[in-house]
Amino acid sequence: MMSLRLCLLATCLLVAAHASKDGFNSQLKPTKWLTSSELENVPSLNDITWERLENQPLEQAAKVIEKIYHVGQIKYDLTPTFVPSPSNVPVWIVKSNGKKVECKLNNYVEMAKAQPGFGEDEVTIVLTGLPHSSPAQKKAMRNLIQAYVQKYNLQQLQKNAQEQQQQFKNSDYDYTSSEEAADQWKSAKTASGDLIIIDLGSTLTNFKRYAMLDVQNTGAMIGQTLIDLTNQGVPQEIIHLIGQGISAHVAGAAGNKYTAQTGHKLRRITGLDPAKVLSKRPQTLGGLSRGDADFVDAIHTSAFAMGTPIRCGDVDFYPNGPSTAVPGSQNVIEAVARATRYFAESVRPGSERNFPAVPANSLKQYKEQDGFGKRAYMGLQVDYDLRGDYILEVNPKSPFGQRSPAQKQATYHGVHPAQN
């Protein structure tokens, strides 16, 4: 009887083990990750609209984009086909007083050089990557332009503020502590330069165009205009190229084109939430990466939605860690635009150190003070010697930077200096 019981027990254990193995193996089958019915429910690129993405719940829209991206990597059947015509790409040359000179990509170099003093100091070129019909995009670009106008017009603003402060002193005006804190820009370093907005985003009138954008050929087109610009006497050492969303990769391709033609590299390329590239050519490397300029930095605000979690630069910043969206974002488009707003905040005089960050692999590791290396600052004044991945916390509303020092980590070794 005892031997019979042992035999039955052994048989049950074998059956259970076999069933467990089968269950485990079934979980490894791709059909368990994305069923045929789920695949059937993924909308066509023609059916996805910018309005739909803005109105959809954030997580739902993120999952749709993730599915399209990953399915597209299987056979590379989605080949990029859209390259905007230079005559259809609007360009704004923004003066220090905020006024804009409007032109097109095919003649902006001549228009820019016609502006008095152009190219004598730093030149910032921004490639937009979202449709200008989006309210979130409008606000982000307005913030960025205003920030650069303040930066490049700071000397006059400081002079006016000094005169006003002297008037207050003469009238025995008593400053409050909050006013003194808000006046930090008055002692910020002055700088002058030129701002150019290349509005690629305005040509992405529908999501299909966005998904089918030929990053390499569009980047080569932008790169040629940069070559023309330096041939007109603007040194590449003073050019800072900024790409937003999908245009971050266009900026990288432009940097490659510039280097291939001139043998020199641009000083800096910044990617503001580099996007997932939905269409690409097989057996071809592409996208923003370290080496596209002397220094490449990236800010990721929608890593698991329209953005990519993949490292794109010498240094990559992940506000609140790699996630679908940063705090306060209401939809996937706003999540992308937040990177632009964070960068704009860092451009504003006196706010250069609003975004302290620490090298870490996750927000959890950061919060547990288990990060590693030196504290640094995300944004315009990032240290060009930085390498690796940095985590920081941000606020859901403006001002987004927490400004206070990043949490001291167990292996904290000091602070990276800000770039002058």
Disulfide bonds with the S-S distance in Angstrom:
none
